[in-house]
Amino acid sequence: MDEAAHVCSDYRPTARQLWKPPIGTVELGIIGCRNLLPMKAIDGKGCTDAYCVAKYGPKWIRTRTVSDSLDPRWNEQYTWRVFDPSTVLTMGIFDSSGASESEGEKSATRPDLRMGKVRIRISSLETGKVYRNSYPLIVLTNNGVKKMGEIEVAVRFIRSAPTLDFLHVYTQPLLPLMHHVKPLGVVQQEVLRSTAVKIIAVHLSRSEPPMRREVVLHMLDADTHAFSMRKVRANWVRIINVIAGVIDIVRWIDDTRVWKNPTATVLVHALLVLLVWFPDLIVPTLAFYVFAIGAWNYRFLRSSKAALPHFDPKLSLAEAVDREELDEEFDGMPSGRSPETVRARYDKLRAVGARVQTVLGDLAAQGERVQALVTWRDPRATGIFVGLCFVVAMILYLVPTKMVAMASGFYCFRHPIFRDRMPSPALNFFRRLPSLSDRLM
């Protein structure tokens, strides 16, 4: 419960009696960093006292601190047991405040500054292959994206379970049985996670060497659910990218319907005839099509095997983010900004909320129009729809299904000469159906 769901490293139940045997081990070699930026100044000279923290499951490790070096070398190796491939190994680089303490300052007044983080998903590792790569250390500050240097690591996953047992894990539920029998609510999960983070921070602060609270909070992404307009836009772009394939298919179908490419339209007619008269080929054809897509995309795997996925500033919209939005993202709760700044941000949030409110209202109106087809809110429209349903039922009872499907397909892909540019009668009928929007105050 101490980690965010998308970067969780341990799904095992608390009771050891319920643990399943490990499926393998992951070996991590922390080689070193290079080209680190100076994080503080001592005697007028910039320096960095870097150390690395790695977490996987309940096991935390910390390398030794290399003092006054912008190219620290650790050459330390660690091993974790792996119980689930859908987990994430997290590493973070920090600048120790020990040097400031040696100069007579109180280290408590200066936190250990974060210099970057690296995440490696176990499922992206091939069995037995050593991945030795350098990852850029990127930090998002209130002044924008900043590259702090690079870290070089080597990682290898060794599978110990039989192949079938290893593949069988992908069909098992992530969480233990009780999480499905008596699931926790979202509020309960957040409270438990916050409590778990505090307990772990106190526990690790007593270790030797002690691990600072800000280090634990950064490694566990304690501020994952903090509001950020940048993340809102990034998530919206992610949704658009996900449905981009569906949009392309709809656009291709529309181009086919208007005979933009006559050859493709004729081939679609032939395919329609084939699938209508041999419907048993529909499911195998779809399955083979998905197989062809996966096999075609396999060539991109070969080109990406050398480097594992890493933080993407472009996907995060961190390169072109507004300075005011960054200041809002790093502002705490309660806000420490002036009343005028808070009021301006509130007005901006209200404008965004108004657009969201409009979209939600439109979605609700479309759903209510579907309900209005049979609820007699418009007696004439419902009568027309019910009568048409009766006529369609009689036609489908009397006419063979293949003939109906053939006629519908040819009507849908008819030539533009026989097509009206105005919206279809069915769409006009649906848009005239009443919704409950006129009853809102």
Stockholm file with secondary structure:
# STOCKHOLM 1.0

chainA/1-441         MDEAAHVCSDYRPTARQLWKPPIGTVELGIIGCRNLLPMKAIDGKGCTDAYCVAKYGPKWIRTRTVSDSLDPRWNEQYTWRVFDPSTVLTMGIFDSSGASESEGEKSATRPDLRMGKVRIRISSLETGKVYRNSYPLIVLTNNGVKKMGEIEVAVRFIRSAPTLDFLHVYTQPLLPLMHHVKPLGVVQQEVLRSTAVKIIAVHLSRSEPPMRREVVLHMLDADTHAFSMRKVRANWVRIINVIAGVIDIVRWIDDTRVWKNPTATVLVHALLVLLVWFPDLIVPTLAFYVFAIGAWNYRFLRSSKAALPHFDPKLSLAEAVDREELDEEFDGMPSGRSPETVRARYDKLRAVGARVQTVLGDLAAQGERVQALVTWRDPRATGIFVGLCFVVAMILYLVPTKMVAMASGFYCFRHPIFRDRMPSPALNFFRRLPSLSDRLM
#=GR chainA/1-441 SS CCSCGGGCCCCCCSSGGGCCCCCEEEEEEEEEEESCCCCEEETTEEECCEEEEEEETTEEEECCCBCSCSSCEEEEEEEEEESCSSCEEEEEEEECSHHHHHTTCCGGGSCCEEEEEEEEEGGGSCBTCEEEEEEEEEEEETTEEEEEEEEEEEEEEEECSCHHHHHHGGGSCSSCHHHHHSCCCHHHHHHHHHHHHHHHHHHHHTSSSCCCHHHHHHHTTTTTTSCCHHHHHHHHHHHHHHTHHHHHHHHHHHHHHTTSSHHHHHHHHHHHHHHHHCGGGHHHHHHHHHHHHHHHHHHHHHHTSSSCCCCCTTTTTCSSCCHHHHHHHTCCSSCCSCHHHHHHHHHHHHHHHHHHHHHHHHHHHHHHHHHHTTSCSSHHHHHHHHHHHHHHHHHHHHSCHHHHHHHHHHHHTCCGGGCCSSCCHHHHHHHTSCCSGGGCC
#=GC SS_cons         CCSCGGGCCCCCCSSGGGCCCCCEEEEEEEEEEESCCCCEEETTEEECCEEEEEEETTEEEECCCBCSCSSCEEEEEEEEEESCSSCEEEEEEEECSHHHHHTTCCGGGSCCEEEEEEEEEGGGSCBTCEEEEEEEEEEEETTEEEEEEEEEEEEEEEECSCHHHHHHGGGSCSSCHHHHHSCCCHHHHHHHHHHHHHHHHHHHHTSSSCCCHHHHHHHTTTTTTSCCHHHHHHHHHHHHHHTHHHHHHHHHHHHHHTTSSHHHHHHHHHHHHHHHHCGGGHHHHHHHHHHHHHHHHHHHHHHTSSSCCCCCTTTTTCSSCCHHHHHHHTCCSSCCSCHHHHHHHHHHHHHHHHHHHHHHHHHHHHHHHHHHTTSCSSHHHHHHHHHHHHHHHHHHHHSCHHHHHHHHHHHHTCCGGGCCSSCCHHHHHHHTSCCSGGGCC
//
